[in-house]
Amino acid sequence: MNLAKEPSPPKTFTEFSRRYPKIASAWSLLGEAGTEGPLDEKTARLVKLGVSLASRSEGATHSATRKALASGASAEEIFQVVALAASTIGLPAAVAAFTWIQDELK
């Protein structure tokens, strides 16, 4: 995956990383390890978005949305991930995720 165009992390993440550099380093290595494989960057980012939705993590969903957009995913592709996830994660969780994604698209 080409991470060169990855958006800047939120200020809170940067502050946390400065305070706990070993955790930040380990987190970075874990993320890099997942990029090895046949998926192109955009597809991988959409998969990560789906995982974020399933984990019901607002922060991860915001991050995954920003990164999917940076990788070239369209709003329609991102919203399709929500639609695909709805039958598995449930309607209330899908609607919540929809609002988190909308936050990033504004």
Biopython code that builds the backbone (N, CA, C, O; Angstrom):
import numpy as np
from Bio.PDB.StructureBuilder import StructureBuilder

atoms = [
    (1, "MET", "N", (0.826, -1.175, 0.000)),
    (1, "MET", "CA", (0.000, 0.000, 0.000)),
    (1, "MET", "C", (0.874, 1.243, 0.000)),
    (1, "MET", "O", (1.911, 1.272, 0.663)),
    (2, "ASN", "N", (0.477, 2.246, -0.718)),
    (2, "ASN", "CA", (1.196, 3.509, -0.738)),
    (2, "ASN", "C", (0.629, 4.400, 0.361)),
    (2, "ASN", "O", (-0.477, 4.924, 0.231)),
    (3, "LEU", "N", (1.372, 4.568, 1.424)),
    (3, "LEU", "CA", (0.901, 5.368, 2.540)),
    (3, "LEU", "C", (1.368, 6.815, 2.454)),
    (3, "LEU", "O", (1.157, 7.586, 3.391)),
    (4, "ALA", "N", (1.992, 7.193, 1.356)),
    (4, "ALA", "CA", (2.529, 8.538, 1.215)),
    (4, "ALA", "C", (1.442, 9.603, 1.260)),
    (4, "ALA", "O", (1.685, 10.710, 1.740)),
    (5, "LYS", "N", (0.259, 9.289, 0.774)),
    (5, "LYS", "CA", (-0.800, 10.295, 0.741)),
    (5, "LYS", "C", (-1.759, 10.180, 1.929)),
    (5, "LYS", "O", (-2.851, 10.748, 1.911)),
    (6, "GLU", "N", (-1.348, 9.452, 2.945)),
    (6, "GLU", "CA", (-2.176, 9.269, 4.129)),
    (6, "GLU", "C", (-2.391, 10.615, 4.818)),
    (6, "GLU", "O", (-1.445, 11.388, 4.964)),
    (7, "PRO", "N", (-3.625, 10.905, 5.243)),
    (7, "PRO", "CA", (-3.881, 12.181, 5.914)),
    (7, "PRO", "C", (-3.170, 12.270, 7.260)),
    (7, "PRO", "O", (-2.835, 11.252, 7.867)),
    (8, "SER", "N", (-2.948, 13.480, 7.711)),
    (8, "SER", "CA", (-2.310, 13.688, 9.007)),
    (8, "SER", "C", (-3.210, 13.160, 10.116)),
    (8, "SER", "O", (-4.432, 13.293, 10.047)),
    (9, "PRO", "N", (-2.600, 12.556, 11.148)),
    (9, "PRO", "CA", (-3.419, 12.059, 12.254)),
    (9, "PRO", "C", (-3.957, 13.216, 13.092)),
    (9, "PRO", "O", (-3.412, 14.319, 13.056)),
    (10, "PRO", "N", (-5.021, 12.963, 13.843)),
    (10, "PRO", "CA", (-5.555, 14.007, 14.728)),
    (10, "PRO", "C", (-4.532, 14.413, 15.792)),
    (10, "PRO", "O", (-3.631, 13.646, 16.131)),
    (11, "LYS", "N", (-4.686, 15.606, 16.298)),
    (11, "LYS", "CA", (-3.775, 16.159, 17.300)),
    (11, "LYS", "C", (-3.669, 15.238, 18.522)),
    (11, "LYS", "O", (-2.577, 15.049, 19.058)),
    (12, "THR", "N", (-4.777, 14.674, 18.959)),
    (12, "THR", "CA", (-4.760, 13.807, 20.135)),
    (12, "THR", "C", (-3.881, 12.590, 19.909)),
    (12, "THR", "O", (-3.137, 12.188, 20.804)),
    (13, "PHE", "N", (-3.959, 11.996, 18.717)),
    (13, "PHE", "CA", (-3.116, 10.836, 18.409)),
    (13, "PHE", "C", (-1.646, 11.227, 18.429)),
    (13, "PHE", "O", (-0.809, 10.486, 18.945)),
    (14, "THR", "N", (-1.334, 12.386, 17.871)),
    (14, "THR", "CA", (0.048, 12.868, 17.848)),
    (14, "THR", "C", (0.565, 13.086, 19.265)),
    (14, "THR", "O", (1.698, 12.720, 19.577)),
    (15, "GLU", "N", (-0.260, 13.679, 20.123)),
    (15, "GLU", "CA", (0.130, 13.905, 21.514)),
    (15, "GLU", "C", (0.352, 12.577, 22.238)),
    (15, "GLU", "O", (1.328, 12.425, 22.973)),
    (16, "PHE", "N", (-0.542, 11.628, 22.034)),
    (16, "PHE", "CA", (-0.410, 10.311, 22.650)),
    (16, "PHE", "C", (0.890, 9.651, 22.198)),
    (16, "PHE", "O", (1.623, 9.076, 23.003)),
    (17, "SER", "N", (1.161, 9.743, 20.895)),
    (17, "SER", "CA", (2.372, 9.132, 20.333)),
    (17, "SER", "C", (3.644, 9.744, 20.904)),
    (17, "SER", "O", (4.631, 9.043, 21.123)),
    (18, "ARG", "N", (3.619, 11.042, 21.143)),
    (18, "ARG", "CA", (4.778, 11.695, 21.748)),
    (18, "ARG", "C", (4.982, 11.238, 23.191)),
    (18, "ARG", "O", (6.109, 11.071, 23.658)),
    (19, "ARG", "N", (3.876, 11.044, 23.872)),
    (19, "ARG", "CA", (3.957, 10.619, 25.274)),
    (19, "ARG", "C", (4.383, 9.159, 25.394)),
    (19, "ARG", "O", (5.109, 8.795, 26.319)),
    (20, "TYR", "N", (3.934, 8.327, 24.463)),
    (20, "TYR", "CA", (4.213, 6.890, 24.496)),
    (20, "TYR", "C", (4.821, 6.439, 23.162)),
    (20, "TYR", "O", (4.160, 5.752, 22.383)),
    (21, "PRO", "N", (6.058, 6.817, 22.899)),
    (21, "PRO", "CA", (6.657, 6.527, 21.595)),
    (21, "PRO", "C", (6.800, 5.035, 21.286)),
    (21, "PRO", "O", (6.710, 4.648, 20.121)),
    (22, "LYS", "N", (7.018, 4.197, 22.287)),
    (22, "LYS", "CA", (7.141, 2.760, 22.026)),
    (22, "LYS", "C", (5.810, 2.169, 21.578)),
    (22, "LYS", "O", (5.771, 1.316, 20.691)),
    (23, "ILE", "N", (4.725, 2.621, 22.191)),
    (23, "ILE", "CA", (3.398, 2.157, 21.763)),
    (23, "ILE", "C", (3.138, 2.618, 20.337)),
    (23, "ILE", "O", (2.649, 1.846, 19.511)),
    (24, "ALA", "N", (3.462, 3.870, 20.047)),
    (24, "ALA", "CA", (3.255, 4.401, 18.694)),
    (24, "ALA", "C", (4.074, 3.631, 17.668)),
    (24, "ALA", "O", (3.594, 3.356, 16.568)),
    (25, "SER", "N", (5.292, 3.286, 18.017)),
    (25, "SER", "CA", (6.150, 2.534, 17.102)),
    (25, "SER", "C", (5.573, 1.139, 16.846)),
    (25, "SER", "O", (5.520, 0.679, 15.706)),
    (26, "ALA", "N", (5.147, 0.481, 17.908)),
    (26, "ALA", "CA", (4.561, -0.860, 17.756)),
    (26, "ALA", "C", (3.284, -0.795, 16.919)),
    (26, "ALA", "O", (3.036, -1.667, 16.087)),
    (27, "TRP", "N", (2.487, 0.230, 17.143)),
    (27, "TRP", "CA", (1.242, 0.413, 16.384)),
    (27, "TRP", "C", (1.545, 0.585, 14.903)),
    (27, "TRP", "O", (0.866, 0.015, 14.049)),
    (28, "SER", "N", (2.566, 1.372, 14.609)),
    (28, "SER", "CA", (2.959, 1.610, 13.228)),
    (28, "SER", "C", (3.415, 0.319, 12.550)),
    (28, "SER", "O", (3.041, 0.045, 11.410)),
    (29, "LEU", "N", (4.220, -0.467, 13.251)),
    (29, "LEU", "CA", (4.690, -1.738, 12.694)),
    (29, "LEU", "C", (3.536, -2.694, 12.424)),
    (29, "LEU", "O", (3.517, -3.378, 11.401)),
    (30, "LEU", "N", (2.584, -2.741, 13.332)),
    (30, "LEU", "CA", (1.421, -3.606, 13.147)),
    (30, "LEU", "C", (0.638, -3.183, 11.908)),
    (30, "LEU", "O", (0.218, -4.027, 11.115)),
    (31, "GLY", "N", (0.446, -1.889, 11.745)),
    (31, "GLY", "CA", (-0.264, -1.390, 10.571)),
    (31, "GLY", "C", (0.460, -1.693, 9.275)),
    (31, "GLY", "O", (-0.168, -2.060, 8.282)),
    (32, "GLU", "N", (1.780, -1.541, 9.277)),
    (32, "GLU", "CA", (2.584, -1.828, 8.084)),
    (32, "GLU", "C", (2.522, -3.304, 7.709)),
    (32, "GLU", "O", (2.473, -3.649, 6.529)),
    (33, "ALA", "N", (2.524, -4.165, 8.709)),
    (33, "ALA", "CA", (2.504, -5.611, 8.446)),
    (33, "ALA", "C", (1.231, -6.013, 7.707)),
    (33, "ALA", "O", (1.256, -6.937, 6.893)),
    (34, "GLY", "N", (0.139, -5.343, 7.976)),
    (34, "GLY", "CA", (-1.120, -5.676, 7.321)),
    (34, "GLY", "C", (-1.199, -5.250, 5.869)),
    (34, "GLY", "O", (-2.107, -5.670, 5.151)),
    (35, "THR", "N", (-0.265, -4.424, 5.426)),
    (35, "THR", "CA", (-0.315, -3.950, 4.038)),
    (35, "THR", "C", (0.279, -4.939, 3.055)),
    (35, "THR", "O", (0.154, -4.763, 1.843)),
    (36, "GLU", "N", (0.923, -5.975, 3.564)),
    (36, "GLU", "CA", (1.548, -6.964, 2.687)),
    (36, "GLU", "C", (0.480, -7.916, 2.157)),
    (36, "GLU", "O", (-0.178, -8.614, 2.929)),
    (37, "GLY", "N", (0.315, -7.939, 0.860)),
    (37, "GLY", "CA", (-0.674, -8.825, 0.258)),
    (37, "GLY", "C", (-1.193, -8.270, -1.053)),
    (37, "GLY", "O", (-0.737, -7.224, -1.513)),
    (38, "PRO", "N", (-2.139, -8.961, -1.653)),
    (38, "PRO", "CA", (-2.580, -8.621, -2.996)),
    (38, "PRO", "C", (-3.597, -7.477, -3.096)),
    (38, "PRO", "O", (-3.864, -7.004, -4.201)),
    (39, "LEU", "N", (-4.168, -7.022, -1.987)),
    (39, "LEU", "CA", (-5.186, -5.967, -2.084)),
    (39, "LEU", "C", (-4.546, -4.635, -2.437)),
    (39, "LEU", "O", (-3.492, -4.275, -1.913)),
    (40, "ASP", "N", (-5.208, -3.904, -3.342)),
    (40, "ASP", "CA", (-4.728, -2.554, -3.630)),
    (40, "ASP", "C", (-5.112, -1.659, -2.448)),
    (40, "ASP", "O", (-5.931, -2.036, -1.610)),
    (41, "GLU", "N", (-4.513, -0.483, -2.397)),
    (41, "GLU", "CA", (-4.692, 0.396, -1.247)),
    (41, "GLU", "C", (-6.155, 0.757, -1.008)),
    (41, "GLU", "O", (-6.627, 0.678, 0.126)),
    (42, "LYS", "N", (-6.871, 1.146, -2.042)),
    (42, "LYS", "CA", (-8.261, 1.557, -1.858)),
    (42, "LYS", "C", (-9.101, 0.415, -1.305)),
    (42, "LYS", "O", (-9.888, 0.620, -0.380)),
    (43, "THR", "N", (-8.947, -0.773, -1.852)),
    (43, "THR", "CA", (-9.700, -1.932, -1.367)),
    (43, "THR", "C", (-9.355, -2.212, 0.089)),
    (43, "THR", "O", (-10.243, -2.464, 0.903)),
    (44, "ALA", "N", (-8.071, -2.169, 0.415)),
    (44, "ALA", "CA", (-7.643, -2.414, 1.791)),
    (44, "ALA", "C", (-8.246, -1.381, 2.741)),
    (44, "ALA", "O", (-8.663, -1.720, 3.848)),
    (45, "ARG", "N", (-8.292, -0.136, 2.312)),
    (45, "ARG", "CA", (-8.874, 0.924, 3.153)),
    (45, "ARG", "C", (-10.378, 0.708, 3.346)),
    (45, "ARG", "O", (-10.901, 0.973, 4.428)),
    (46, "LEU", "N", (-11.066, 0.240, 2.330)),
    (46, "LEU", "CA", (-12.502, -0.042, 2.469)),
    (46, "LEU", "C", (-12.740, -1.236, 3.394)),
    (46, "LEU", "O", (-13.711, -1.257, 4.151)),
    (47, "VAL", "N", (-11.857, -2.224, 3.330)),
    (47, "VAL", "CA", (-11.948, -3.358, 4.260)),
    (47, "VAL", "C", (-11.741, -2.857, 5.688)),
    (47, "VAL", "O", (-12.492, -3.221, 6.592)),
    (48, "LYS", "N", (-10.726, -2.026, 5.886)),
    (48, "LYS", "CA", (-10.470, -1.469, 7.218)),
    (48, "LYS", "C", (-11.669, -0.677, 7.715)),
    (48, "LYS", "O", (-11.981, -0.705, 8.905)),
    (49, "LEU", "N", (-12.343, 0.029, 6.814)),
    (49, "LEU", "CA", (-13.551, 0.752, 7.194)),
    (49, "LEU", "C", (-14.612, -0.226, 7.684)),
    (49, "LEU", "O", (-15.254, 0.014, 8.707)),
    (50, "GLY", "N", (-14.797, -1.316, 6.968)),
    (50, "GLY", "CA", (-15.778, -2.322, 7.380)),
    (50, "GLY", "C", (-15.461, -2.891, 8.750)),
    (50, "GLY", "O", (-16.362, -3.101, 9.562)),
    (51, "VAL", "N", (-14.189, -3.140, 9.008)),
    (51, "VAL", "CA", (-13.774, -3.651, 10.315)),
    (51, "VAL", "C", (-14.060, -2.603, 11.393)),
    (51, "VAL", "O", (-14.497, -2.944, 12.492)),
    (52, "SER", "N", (-13.815, -1.343, 11.081)),
    (52, "SER", "CA", (-14.081, -0.263, 12.033)),
    (52, "SER", "C", (-15.566, -0.187, 12.371)),
    (52, "SER", "O", (-15.948, 0.020, 13.523)),
    (53, "LEU", "N", (-16.391, -0.357, 11.347)),
    (53, "LEU", "CA", (-17.838, -0.342, 11.579)),
    (53, "LEU", "C", (-18.250, -1.503, 12.473)),
    (53, "LEU", "O", (-19.033, -1.333, 13.408)),
    (54, "ALA", "N", (-17.722, -2.671, 12.180)),
    (54, "ALA", "CA", (-18.084, -3.868, 12.942)),
    (54, "ALA", "C", (-17.621, -3.773, 14.391)),
    (54, "ALA", "O", (-18.262, -4.323, 15.286)),
    (55, "SER", "N", (-16.515, -3.080, 14.625)),
    (55, "SER", "CA", (-16.030, -2.935, 15.997)),
    (55, "SER", "C", (-16.750, -1.812, 16.737)),
    (55, "SER", "O", (-16.564, -1.624, 17.939)),
    (56, "ARG", "N", (-17.573, -1.072, 16.002)),
    (56, "ARG", "CA", (-18.361, 0.038, 16.557)),
    (56, "ARG", "C", (-17.478, 1.100, 17.206)),
    (56, "ARG", "O", (-17.810, 1.674, 18.243)),
    (57, "SER", "N", (-16.359, 1.334, 16.566)),
    (57, "SER", "CA", (-15.412, 2.326, 17.064)),
    (57, "SER", "C", (-15.551, 3.616, 16.269)),
    (57, "SER", "O", (-15.223, 3.664, 15.084)),
    (58, "GLU", "N", (-16.034, 4.647, 16.924)),
    (58, "GLU", "CA", (-16.220, 5.931, 16.248)),
    (58, "GLU", "C", (-14.889, 6.487, 15.757)),
    (58, "GLU", "O", (-14.785, 6.927, 14.612)),
    (59, "GLY", "N", (-13.874, 6.470, 16.613)),
    (59, "GLY", "CA", (-12.569, 6.999, 16.215)),
    (59, "GLY", "C", (-11.975, 6.249, 15.045)),
    (59, "GLY", "O", (-11.446, 6.854, 14.112)),
    (60, "ALA", "N", (-12.063, 4.919, 15.094)),
    (60, "ALA", "CA", (-11.528, 4.113, 13.990)),
    (60, "ALA", "C", (-12.310, 4.365, 12.708)),
    (60, "ALA", "O", (-11.732, 4.376, 11.621)),
    (61, "THR", "N", (-13.619, 4.566, 12.827)),
    (61, "THR", "CA", (-14.443, 4.834, 11.646)),
    (61, "THR", "C", (-14.083, 6.182, 11.034)),
    (61, "THR", "O", (-13.989, 6.307, 9.813)),
    (62, "HIS", "N", (-13.882, 7.188, 11.878)),
    (62, "HIS", "CA", (-13.449, 8.495, 11.362)),
    (62, "HIS", "C", (-12.118, 8.347, 10.627)),
    (62, "HIS", "O", (-11.963, 8.829, 9.505)),
    (63, "SER", "N", (-11.171, 7.683, 11.263)),
    (63, "SER", "CA", (-9.846, 7.498, 10.676)),
    (63, "SER", "C", (-9.920, 6.706, 9.375)),
    (63, "SER", "O", (-9.324, 7.093, 8.370)),
    (64, "ALA", "N", (-10.651, 5.601, 9.398)),
    (64, "ALA", "CA", (-10.756, 4.754, 8.203)),
    (64, "ALA", "C", (-11.433, 5.499, 7.057)),
    (64, "ALA", "O", (-11.089, 5.297, 5.893)),
    (65, "THR", "N", (-12.388, 6.353, 7.385)),
    (65, "THR", "CA", (-13.053, 7.147, 6.351)),
    (65, "THR", "C", (-12.078, 8.118, 5.711)),
    (65, "THR", "O", (-12.009, 8.217, 4.486)),
    (66, "ARG", "N", (-11.320, 8.838, 6.537)),
    (66, "ARG", "CA", (-10.330, 9.786, 6.006)),
    (66, "ARG", "C", (-9.315, 9.073, 5.122)),
    (66, "ARG", "O", (-8.966, 9.561, 4.047)),
    (67, "LYS", "N", (-8.844, 7.916, 5.579)),
    (67, "LYS", "CA", (-7.833, 7.180, 4.824)),
    (67, "LYS", "C", (-8.407, 6.573, 3.553)),
    (67, "LYS", "O", (-7.716, 6.504, 2.537)),
    (68, "ALA", "N", (-9.660, 6.133, 3.593)),
    (68, "ALA", "CA", (-10.293, 5.607, 2.375)),
    (68, "ALA", "C", (-10.439, 6.726, 1.339)),
    (68, "ALA", "O", (-10.173, 6.518, 0.156)),
    (69, "LEU", "N", (-10.854, 7.891, 1.781)),
    (69, "LEU", "CA", (-10.973, 9.032, 0.868)),
    (69, "LEU", "C", (-9.613, 9.379, 0.268)),
    (69, "LEU", "O", (-9.505, 9.630, -0.932)),
    (70, "ALA", "N", (-8.581, 9.392, 1.103)),
    (70, "ALA", "CA", (-7.227, 9.721, 0.629)),
    (70, "ALA", "C", (-6.717, 8.692, -0.365)),
    (70, "ALA", "O", (-5.883, 9.009, -1.213)),
    (71, "SER", "N", (-7.210, 7.460, -0.270)),
    (71, "SER", "CA", (-6.761, 6.410, -1.197)),
    (71, "SER", "C", (-7.556, 6.414, -2.500)),
    (71, "SER", "O", (-7.302, 5.602, -3.389)),
    (72, "GLY", "N", (-8.516, 7.326, -2.610)),
    (72, "GLY", "CA", (-9.278, 7.443, -3.847)),
    (72, "GLY", "C", (-10.686, 6.888, -3.800)),
    (72, "GLY", "O", (-11.381, 6.890, -4.816)),
    (73, "ALA", "N", (-11.126, 6.412, -2.641)),
    (73, "ALA", "CA", (-12.497, 5.896, -2.524)),
    (73, "ALA", "C", (-13.480, 7.068, -2.611)),
    (73, "ALA", "O", (-13.217, 8.158, -2.102)),
    (74, "SER", "N", (-14.593, 6.823, -3.252)),
    (74, "SER", "CA", (-15.628, 7.841, -3.356)),
    (74, "SER", "C", (-16.572, 7.741, -2.159)),
    (74, "SER", "O", (-16.595, 6.734, -1.451)),
    (75, "ALA", "N", (-17.336, 8.787, -1.951)),
    (75, "ALA", "CA", (-18.346, 8.765, -0.883)),
    (75, "ALA", "C", (-19.325, 7.620, -1.113)),
    (75, "ALA", "O", (-19.743, 6.960, -0.161)),
    (76, "GLU", "N", (-19.686, 7.385, -2.350)),
    (76, "GLU", "CA", (-20.629, 6.299, -2.647)),
    (76, "GLU", "C", (-20.050, 4.937, -2.290)),
    (76, "GLU", "O", (-20.768, 4.079, -1.776)),
    (77, "GLU", "N", (-18.768, 4.725, -2.552)),
    (77, "GLU", "CA", (-18.127, 3.455, -2.178)),
    (77, "GLU", "C", (-18.103, 3.300, -0.659)),
    (77, "GLU", "O", (-18.347, 2.215, -0.131)),
    (78, "ILE", "N", (-17.809, 4.386, 0.026)),
    (78, "ILE", "CA", (-17.765, 4.357, 1.492)),
    (78, "ILE", "C", (-19.158, 4.058, 2.056)),
    (78, "ILE", "O", (-19.296, 3.245, 2.970)),
    (79, "PHE", "N", (-20.175, 4.705, 1.519)),
    (79, "PHE", "CA", (-21.532, 4.441, 2.000)),
    (79, "PHE", "C", (-21.982, 3.017, 1.668)),
    (79, "PHE", "O", (-22.782, 2.441, 2.405)),
    (80, "GLN", "N", (-21.483, 2.443, 0.574)),
    (80, "GLN", "CA", (-21.824, 1.062, 0.268)),
    (80, "GLN", "C", (-21.283, 0.119, 1.338)),
    (80, "GLN", "O", (-21.915, -0.889, 1.653)),
    (81, "VAL", "N", (-20.122, 0.439, 1.895)),
    (81, "VAL", "CA", (-19.569, -0.381, 2.974)),
    (81, "VAL", "C", (-20.546, -0.397, 4.151)),
    (81, "VAL", "O", (-20.765, -1.442, 4.764)),
    (82, "VAL", "N", (-21.129, 0.752, 4.463)),
    (82, "VAL", "CA", (-22.122, 0.819, 5.545)),
    (82, "VAL", "C", (-23.332, -0.042, 5.194)),
    (82, "VAL", "O", (-23.829, -0.798, 6.029)),
    (83, "ALA", "N", (-23.795, 0.079, 3.969)),
    (83, "ALA", "CA", (-24.958, -0.712, 3.541)),
    (83, "ALA", "C", (-24.669, -2.204, 3.617)),
    (83, "ALA", "O", (-25.525, -2.980, 4.043)),
    (84, "LEU", "N", (-23.475, -2.614, 3.208)),
    (84, "LEU", "CA", (-23.096, -4.029, 3.274)),
    (84, "LEU", "C", (-22.998, -4.505, 4.720)),
    (84, "LEU", "O", (-23.349, -5.644, 5.027)),
    (85, "ALA", "N", (-22.527, -3.644, 5.597)),
    (85, "ALA", "CA", (-22.338, -4.024, 6.997)),
    (85, "ALA", "C", (-23.648, -4.069, 7.784)),
    (85, "ALA", "O", (-23.734, -4.754, 8.803)),
    (86, "ALA", "N", (-24.657, -3.351, 7.323)),
    (86, "ALA", "CA", (-25.889, -3.188, 8.108)),
    (86, "ALA", "C", (-26.522, -4.514, 8.526)),
    (86, "ALA", "O", (-26.984, -4.643, 9.659)),
    (87, "SER", "N", (-26.549, -5.488, 7.642)),
    (87, "SER", "CA", (-27.204, -6.749, 7.990)),
    (87, "SER", "C", (-26.401, -7.552, 9.008)),
    (87, "SER", "O", (-26.944, -8.452, 9.649)),
    (88, "THR", "N", (-25.130, -7.244, 9.164)),
    (88, "THR", "CA", (-24.290, -7.950, 10.128)),
    (88, "THR", "C", (-24.183, -7.193, 11.447)),
    (88, "THR", "O", (-24.258, -7.800, 12.516)),
    (89, "ILE", "N", (-24.008, -5.876, 11.383)),
    (89, "ILE", "CA", (-23.803, -5.093, 12.610)),
    (89, "ILE", "C", (-25.106, -4.571, 13.195)),
    (89, "ILE", "O", (-25.133, -4.130, 14.344)),
    (90, "GLY", "N", (-26.181, -4.613, 12.427)),
    (90, "GLY", "CA", (-27.474, -4.140, 12.909)),
    (90, "GLY", "C", (-27.746, -2.711, 12.479)),
    (90, "GLY", "O", (-26.829, -1.921, 12.256)),
    (91, "LEU", "N", (-29.027, -2.399, 12.370)),
    (91, "LEU", "CA", (-29.426, -1.080, 11.884)),
    (91, "LEU", "C", (-28.968, 0.053, 12.803)),
    (91, "LEU", "O", (-28.441, 1.044, 12.296)),
    (92, "PRO", "N", (-29.140, -0.034, 14.133)),
    (92, "PRO", "CA", (-28.687, 1.089, 14.968)),
    (92, "PRO", "C", (-27.188, 1.365, 14.823)),
    (92, "PRO", "O", (-26.774, 2.523, 14.765)),
    (93, "ALA", "N", (-26.380, 0.314, 14.764)),
    (93, "ALA", "CA", (-24.936, 0.504, 14.597)),
    (93, "ALA", "C", (-24.619, 1.073, 13.223)),
    (93, "ALA", "O", (-23.722, 1.906, 13.091)),
    (94, "ALA", "N", (-25.342, 0.635, 12.202)),
    (94, "ALA", "CA", (-25.123, 1.152, 10.846)),
    (94, "ALA", "C", (-25.486, 2.633, 10.762)),
    (94, "ALA", "O", (-24.785, 3.412, 10.115)),
    (95, "VAL", "N", (-26.565, 3.015, 11.405)),
    (95, "VAL", "CA", (-26.971, 4.423, 11.391)),
    (95, "VAL", "C", (-25.939, 5.270, 12.147)),
    (95, "VAL", "O", (-25.595, 6.368, 11.709)),
    (96, "ALA", "N", (-25.453, 4.762, 13.273)),
    (96, "ALA", "CA", (-24.407, 5.488, 14.002)),
    (96, "ALA", "C", (-23.173, 5.652, 13.126)),
    (96, "ALA", "O", (-22.612, 6.745, 13.042)),
    (97, "ALA", "N", (-22.750, 4.582, 12.479)),
    (97, "ALA", "CA", (-21.579, 4.638, 11.600)),
    (97, "ALA", "C", (-21.813, 5.612, 10.449)),
    (97, "ALA", "O", (-20.902, 6.339, 10.053)),
    (98, "PHE", "N", (-23.013, 5.625, 9.921)),
    (98, "PHE", "CA", (-23.378, 6.551, 8.848)),
    (98, "PHE", "C", (-23.120, 7.995, 9.295)),
    (98, "PHE", "O", (-22.594, 8.800, 8.527)),
    (99, "THR", "N", (-23.492, 8.319, 10.538)),
    (99, "THR", "CA", (-23.286, 9.689, 11.026)),
    (99, "THR", "C", (-21.803, 9.986, 11.207)),
    (99, "THR", "O", (-21.365, 11.108, 10.955)),
    (100, "TRP", "N", (-21.009, 8.979, 11.648)),
    (100, "TRP", "CA", (-19.574, 9.201, 11.831)),
    (100, "TRP", "C", (-18.907, 9.465, 10.483)),
    (100, "TRP", "O", (-18.005, 10.295, 10.374)),
    (101, "ILE", "N", (-19.361, 8.750, 9.470)),
    (101, "ILE", "CA", (-18.821, 8.943, 8.123)),
    (101, "ILE", "C", (-19.221, 10.319, 7.592)),
    (101, "ILE", "O", (-18.411, 11.020, 6.985)),
    (102, "GLN", "N", (-20.474, 10.694, 7.826)),
    (102, "GLN", "CA", (-20.920, 12.008, 7.395)),
    (102, "GLN", "C", (-20.063, 13.122, 8.011)),
    (102, "GLN", "O", (-19.798, 14.134, 7.362)),
    (103, "ASP", "N", (-19.632, 12.933, 9.266)),
    (103, "ASP", "CA", (-18.761, 13.927, 9.914)),
    (103, "ASP", "C", (-17.518, 14.183, 9.078)),
    (103, "ASP", "O", (-17.077, 15.326, 8.960)),
    (104, "GLU", "N", (-16.948, 13.134, 8.498)),
    (104, "GLU", "CA", (-15.722, 13.257, 7.721)),
    (104, "GLU", "C", (-15.961, 13.788, 6.315)),
    (104, "GLU", "O", (-15.043, 14.318, 5.688)),
    (105, "LEU", "N", (-17.162, 13.654, 5.823)),
    (105, "LEU", "CA", (-17.462, 14.095, 4.459)),
    (105, "LEU", "C", (-17.902, 15.550, 4.400)),
    (105, "LEU", "O", (-18.071, 16.103, 3.313)),
    (106, "LYS", "N", (-18.087, 16.172, 5.553)),
    (106, "LYS", "CA", (-18.515, 17.583, 5.590)),
    (106, "LYS", "C", (-17.372, 18.506, 5.266)),
    (106, "LYS", "O", (-17.548, 19.724, 5.251)),
]
sb = StructureBuilder()
sb.init_structure("model")
sb.init_model(0)
sb.init_chain("A")
sb.init_seg("    ")
for serial, (resi, resn, name, xyz) in enumerate(atoms, 1):
    if name == "N":
        sb.init_residue(resn, " ", resi, " ")
    sb.init_atom(name, np.array(xyz, "f"), 0.0, 1.0, " ", f" {name:<3s}", serial, name[0])
structure = sb.get_structure()
